Amino acid sequence: MKKVLLSTLAALTLSTAASAEAMTLYTDPVTGQVFTQNGEGRQAMGEYVSKESLSALQEGPTVENADSIEFLMGKETGPNMKFTASDNPDMWIKLGVRVQGTFENWKTDYAVAAEPDTNNWDAYLRRTRFEISAGFTKHISYVMDIRNDKANYQDKGEQTFNVGDAYLKISKPFDTSLVNFKLYRGKIDISRTETVKSAYVLHYDRPHVADEAAQYITHNRRGTNAKMYGDWKKKIHYEVAAGDGVYSGKFKDAKGNKFVGTDFSQENFFYGGKIVLSPFDGWEETKRTESYFAQGKHFEIGAAYWKSPDITYIDIASVAQNIDHELINLEMSAHYYGAFIQAEYFEFDGVVKDFNVNNETGKSNGWYATGEYVIEQLGYLAPFVRYEKWDKWEKEDGYNLESKLAGINWYLRGNTTKVGLVYQEDNYDKNLKDGEHTDTRMKLTTQWFF
């Protein structure tokens, strides 16, 4: 009788909450006793879901990442708090916040004696975001965030909120990882570090050359678009996309000057794609991140081509211009437990030399390399470095930007709670905006990501 009742209970609970935590019960057919562990002469009765587990699934939110390691302040969060509908487990909602604070000293030393050097202190919210996502069916979900980044940065004041990500995700509509879709404001992979969520990058400010790539094809690498993507056994990842092109407010020349002209428009969609390979067994990339907390290993290489054609405008000499932006991106990243390394190369075609003089176009190229080592024995302290070199106009000397960075992160609760200290030195060549000078920055950073 007990066996029948328990089997019935197990069947009922499993049918209504397959994702709840279950345990297998065993019975001794001679004595009729029930056990939670297998043993000699015992027979499995089936899986049993506890009332507490079922209640948590149906009524309470989930917060912690069950697979997270234990940090000094506990396990990393999901991210976001997840509420699952009691009458349909395929329907859910996630709510979360992300706050990154920076206290900074910024010095500028000019090579020309006539230019006064500066020394400024600043405190600002590098990123302030409210995140929400919702699941509608087994295959369809929606993700978006509302953000107010760089609030109180220098003399920018409070800033305003705007929409960041806002995309409809269609996962495995044909029950294969090879085909998935994102529609509307989802990132296109013009760069690994730009695609990695900002909560997972080593340093809040990405390389200069990568930030240029983020604007070169489409606005903030997420102008309204349609994307198809997928993977084959985590060995081969791909994506192809097309959509809205560049934004005049982020359109810059080789010197770094903002767009000067009128009647800016783009007659065609951007298009392109990326492929990423993980060739070694056991080293597959399963997530786009820069923080691994000394767990596991991966190796990958990737290449992308993107084109944003038919950018038209009237320049300051009242001459009609029509240019194409083309971007090639190459990437490599790997980690082996505590050690992580990543490097990328960028080639830009269709760069305008100087909006204020003429609209001659040419090429630009740049690269960066970064690395981190996580020390588990010291509470997940992680020193990291980054070097960047960008030739912003290949045809002439004097257009180089060189950046060097060193810092240390302390993962108090993974990426949920972390603090960092960073030193950065940027050297600008004589033909770049503001002339030859060096920016030196010391930053104290914090992150709260829930």
C-alpha positions in Angstrom: 0.0 0.0 0.0 2.8 2.4 0.9 4.5 1.7 -2.4 1.4 2.4 -4.3 0.7 5.7 -2.5 4.3 6.9 -2.8 4.4 6.0 -6.5 1.2 7.8 -7.1 2.5 10.9 -5.2 5.7 10.8 -7.2 3.9 10.6 -10.5 1.5 13.4 -9.7 4.2 15.8 -8.4 6.6 15.0 -11.3 3.9 15.7 -13.8 3.2 19.2 -12.4 6.8 20.2 -11.6 9.4 18.4 -13.6 12.0 21.0 -12.8 11.7 20.9 -9.0 14.4 19.1 -7.0 13.6 15.4 -6.8 15.1 12.4 -4.9 14.8 8.7 -5.6 13.3 6.4 -3.0 14.1 2.7 -2.5 12.2 -0.1 -0.8 13.2 -3.5 0.7 10.6 -5.9 -0.8 11.1 -8.2 2.2 10.5 -5.8 5.1 8.6 -3.1 3.2 11.0 -0.4 4.6 11.6 2.8 2.6 15.1 4.3 2.1 16.6 7.4 0.5 19.7 5.6 -0.6 20.2 2.5 -2.7 21.6 -0.7 -1.0 21.8 -4.4 -1.3 18.4 -6.0 -2.0 16.7 -2.6 -2.4 14.5 -1.6 -5.4 13.9 1.8 -6.8 10.3 3.1 -6.2 10.6 6.2 -8.3 11.3 9.9 -7.9 9.6 12.0 -5.1 9.3 15.8 -5.1 9.1 17.3 -1.6 6.3 19.6 -0.7 8.8 22.3 0.1 10.5 22.0 -3.3 7.2 22.1 -5.1 6.1 25.1 -3.1 9.3 27.0 -3.9 8.8 26.3 -7.6 5.2 27.4 -7.7 5.2 30.3 -5.3 8.6 31.7 -4.5 11.3 33.3 -6.7 14.7 31.8 -7.3 17.7 34.0 -6.8 21.0 32.2 -6.4 22.9 30.4 -9.2 22.8 26.8 -8.0 26.0 26.0 -10.0 27.9 28.9 -8.5 31.0 28.3 -6.3 31.0 29.7 -2.8 32.6 33.2 -2.5 33.3 35.2 0.6 29.8 36.7 0.5 28.0 33.6 -0.8 26.9 32.2 -4.1 26.6 34.4 -7.2 23.0 35.3 -8.2 21.2 34.0 -11.3 21.4 36.8 -12.5 18.1 38.3 -11.7 15.2 37.1 -9.5 13.0 34.6 -11.4 9.3 34.1 -10.8 7.7 31.1 -12.5 4.0 30.8 -13.1 2.3 28.1 -11.0 -0.1 27.2 -13.8 2.4 27.2 -16.7 6.2 26.5 -15.9 7.1 27.8 -19.4 5.9 31.3 -18.4 8.2 33.3 -16.1 9.5 36.7 -15.4 13.0 37.9 -14.3 13.7 41.2 -12.5 17.2 42.5 -11.8 19.4 45.6 -11.2 23.0 46.5 -12.2 24.9 49.3 -10.6 28.6 50.1 -11.3 30.2 53.0 -9.4 33.5 54.7 -10.1 35.7 57.1 -8.1 38.3 58.5 -10.5 41.4 60.8 -10.7 42.0 61.9 -14.3 45.2 63.8 -15.3 46.0 65.1 -18.7 49.6 66.1 -19.7 50.0 68.0 -23.0 53.1 67.8 -25.0 52.8 71.4 -26.1 53.8 73.7 -23.3 51.1 76.3 -24.2 48.4 73.8 -23.3 47.6 73.8 -19.5 47.7 70.3 -17.9 44.7 69.2 -15.9 44.0 67.2 -12.8 40.4 66.3 -12.0 38.6 64.1 -9.5 35.2 62.6 -10.5 32.6 60.2 -9.0 29.9 58.8 -11.2 27.7 55.8 -11.9 29.3 54.1 -14.8 26.2 52.0 -15.4 22.7 52.1 -13.7 20.3 49.6 -15.1 17.0 47.9 -14.4 16.7 44.6 -16.2 13.5 42.6 -17.0 12.9 39.5 -19.1 9.8 37.4 -19.6 9.1 33.9 -21.0 6.0 33.4 -23.0 6.3 29.9 -24.2 8.9 27.1 -24.3 10.6 28.8 -27.3 9.8 32.6 -27.0 11.0 35.1 -24.5 11.6 38.9 -24.3 14.6 40.7 -22.8 15.1 44.5 -22.2 16.7 47.0 -19.9 16.2 50.6 -19.0 19.5 52.4 -18.4 21.1 55.7 -17.2 24.8 55.3 -17.8 27.5 57.7 -16.8 25.2 59.7 -14.4 27.2 62.6 -12.9 30.1 61.8 -15.3 32.3 65.0 -15.5 29.8 67.8 -16.2 27.0 65.7 -17.7 24.7 65.9 -14.7 21.9 63.4 -14.0 21.5 62.2 -17.6 18.3 60.5 -18.7 17.0 56.9 -19.0 16.8 55.1 -22.3 16.3 51.6 -23.6 19.3 49.4 -24.1 18.6 45.7 -25.0 15.0 45.1 -26.2 14.8 41.9 -28.2 12.4 39.0 -28.8 14.3 35.7 -28.5 13.1 32.6 -30.3 15.1 29.7 -28.9 15.3 26.4 -30.8 12.0 26.6 -32.7 13.0 23.5 -34.6 14.3 21.8 -31.4 17.9 22.2 -32.5 20.6 24.5 -31.2 21.6 25.2 -34.8 18.7 27.7 -35.4 17.7 30.5 -33.0 16.5 34.1 -33.7 16.7 37.5 -32.0 14.5 40.4 -33.3 14.8 44.1 -32.6 17.5 45.5 -30.3 19.9 42.7 -29.8 23.7 43.0 -30.0 25.5 41.9 -33.1 28.9 40.3 -32.5 31.3 42.9 -34.0 33.7 42.2 -31.1 33.9 39.6 -28.3 34.5 42.1 -25.5 31.6 44.3 -26.8 29.3 41.3 -26.9 30.2 40.1 -23.4 27.7 41.5 -20.9 29.2 44.6 -19.2 28.7 42.8 -15.8 31.1 40.1 -17.0 34.0 42.2 -18.5 37.2 42.6 -16.5 37.1 46.4 -16.7 34.0 48.6 -17.1 35.6 50.7 -19.8 36.3 48.5 -22.9 39.2 49.2 -25.3 39.0 52.3 -27.4 39.2 50.4 -30.7 36.4 48.0 -29.6 34.2 51.0 -28.7 34.7 52.4 -32.2 33.7 49.0 -33.7 30.5 49.2 -31.6 29.4 52.3 -33.5 31.0 51.6 -36.9 28.3 49.3 -38.3 25.2 50.1 -36.3 24.3 52.3 -33.3 25.7 50.8 -30.1 26.0 47.5 -31.9 22.3 46.9 -31.4 20.5 49.2 -33.9 17.1 47.5 -34.6 18.0 44.3 -36.5 17.1 40.7 -37.2 19.6 37.9 -36.3 19.8 34.2 -36.8 22.4 32.3 -34.7 23.2 28.9 -33.3 25.9 26.3 -32.5 26.8 22.8 -33.3 27.8 20.8 -30.2 29.4 24.1 -28.9 32.2 23.4 -31.4 31.0 25.9 -34.0 29.0 29.1 -33.2 27.7 31.4 -35.9 25.4 34.4 -36.4 24.2 36.4 -39.4 22.3 39.7 -39.1 20.9 42.7 -41.0 19.3 45.9 -39.8 19.5 49.6 -39.1 22.8 51.3 -39.8 25.1 54.0 -38.2 24.0 56.9 -36.1 25.3 60.4 -37.0 25.8 61.3 -33.4 28.4 58.5 -33.0 29.9 59.0 -36.5 33.6 60.2 -36.1 36.6 60.8 -38.3 40.1 59.5 -37.8 41.0 62.4 -35.6 38.1 61.7 -33.2 36.0 64.7 -34.3 32.2 64.2 -34.4 30.3 64.4 -37.7 30.1 67.8 -39.3 27.6 68.1 -42.2 23.9 67.9 -43.1 21.3 65.6 -44.6 22.8 62.5 -43.0 21.0 59.2 -44.0 21.7 55.6 -44.9 20.0 54.0 -47.9 20.5 50.3 -47.1 20.6 47.9 -44.1 23.9 46.8 -42.6 24.6 43.1 -43.0 27.2 40.5 -42.1 28.1 37.7 -39.7 30.5 35.9 -37.4 31.8 32.4 -36.9 33.6 31.1 -33.7 35.3 27.8 -33.4 36.2 25.7 -30.4 38.4 23.0 -32.0 39.6 21.1 -28.9 37.5 18.5 -27.1 36.8 19.5 -23.5 37.7 23.1 -24.2 34.4 24.3 -25.8 33.2 27.8 -25.1 29.7 27.7 -23.5 29.3 31.3 -22.5 30.5 34.7 -23.8 32.3 36.1 -20.7 35.6 37.3 -19.4 35.3 36.1 -15.8 35.6 32.4 -15.1 36.6 32.4 -11.3 39.3 29.8 -11.8 36.8 27.2 -13.0 37.1 25.0 -16.0 38.8 25.7 -19.3 38.1 26.9 -22.9 39.7 27.9 -26.2 38.2 29.6 -29.2 39.0 31.6 -32.3 36.6 33.6 -34.4 36.3 35.9 -37.4 33.6 38.4 -38.5 32.8 40.6 -41.5 30.3 43.4 -41.4 29.3 46.0 -43.9 27.2 49.2 -43.4 26.7 50.5 -47.0 25.5 53.7 -48.6 26.0 56.2 -45.8 25.1 59.6 -47.4 25.5 63.2 -46.3 26.4 66.7 -47.4 29.9 67.8 -46.2 30.9 71.2 -45.0 31.9 72.1 -48.6 28.3 71.3 -49.8 29.5 68.2 -51.6 27.4 65.0 -51.6 29.2 62.0 -50.1 28.4 58.3 -50.2 30.6 56.0 -48.3 30.6 52.3 -47.1 31.7 51.1 -43.7 33.4 47.7 -43.6 34.7 46.0 -40.5 36.8 42.8 -40.1 37.2 41.4 -36.6 39.4 38.6 -35.5 39.3 37.2 -32.0 40.9 34.6 -29.7 40.3 33.8 -26.1 41.3 31.0 -23.7 41.3 30.2 -20.0 42.7 27.3 -18.0 41.3 27.5 -14.5 42.8 30.7 -13.0 44.5 32.0 -16.1 42.6 33.9 -18.8 43.8 35.6 -22.0 41.9 37.4 -24.8 43.0 39.3 -27.9 41.2 40.9 -30.8 42.2 42.6 -34.1 40.0 45.2 -36.0 40.3 46.6 -39.5 38.1 49.5 -40.6 37.5 50.5 -44.2 35.7 53.7 -45.2 37.2 55.9 -42.4 36.9 59.7 -43.0 40.2 61.4 -42.4 38.8 64.9 -41.3 35.3 66.2 -41.5 36.5 69.7 -41.1 39.0 69.7 -44.0 37.9 67.1 -46.6 36.2 63.8 -46.8 39.0 61.6 -47.9 38.5 58.0 -46.9 40.9 55.3 -46.0 41.7 52.5 -43.5 42.3 52.1 -39.8 43.4 49.1 -37.8 43.9 48.2 -34.1 44.3 45.4 -31.6 44.3 44.7 -27.9 45.3 41.9 -25.6 44.1 41.4 -22.0 44.7 38.8 -19.3 43.7 37.9 -15.8 44.8 35.5 -13.1 42.3 34.5 -10.4 43.9 33.5 -7.0 41.4 31.3 -5.2 43.5 31.0 -2.1 43.2 34.8 -1.6 39.4 35.0 -1.7 39.3 35.3 -5.5 41.5 38.3 -5.9 42.3 38.7 -9.6 45.1 40.9 -11.0 44.6 41.8 -14.7 46.4 43.8 -17.5 45.5 45.1 -20.9 47.5 46.6 -23.8 46.0 48.4 -26.9 47.4 49.9 -30.1 45.2 51.6 -32.7 46.5 53.3 -35.9 43.5 55.5 -36.7 44.7 56.5 -40.2 47.0 54.1 -42.0 48.2 56.5 -44.7 50.1 58.9 -42.4 52.1 58.9 -39.2 50.8 60.7 -36.2 47.4 59.0 -35.8 48.3 56.4 -33.2 46.6 55.8 -29.9 48.3 53.5 -27.3 46.7 52.4 -24.0 48.1 50.5 -21.1 46.1 49.3 -18.1 46.7 47.3 -15.0 44.3 46.5 -12.1 43.0 44.0 -9.6 39.5 42.8 -9.1 38.1 41.2 -5.9 35.2 38.9 -6.6 33.4 39.0 -3.2 30.4 37.2 -4.7 31.4 36.6 -8.2 30.0 39.3 -10.5 27.1 39.9 -8.1 29.4 41.9 -5.8 33.0 42.9 -6.8 35.4 45.8 -6.3 38.4 46.8 -8.3 41.4 49.2 -8.5 42.6 50.2 -12.0 45.5 52.3 -13.4 45.2 53.4 -17.0 47.5 55.4 -19.3 46.4 56.5 -22.8 48.9 58.2 -25.2 47.4 60.2 -28.1 49.5 61.1 -31.1 50.0 64.6 -32.6 47.3 64.4 -35.3 44.5 63.2 -33.1 41.9 65.4 -31.4 43.5 67.8 -28.8 47.0 67.0 -30.1 49.7 65.0 -28.5 48.9 64.3 -24.9 48.7 61.6 -22.2 45.7 60.8 -20.1 46.4 59.0 -16.8 43.5 57.6 -14.8 43.3 55.9 -11.4 39.9 54.3 -10.7 38.2 52.6 -7.7 35.3 50.6 -9.1 32.4 48.7 -7.6 29.6 46.5 -9.0 26.3 45.3 -7.6 24.5 43.0 -10.0 21.4 41.2 -8.9 
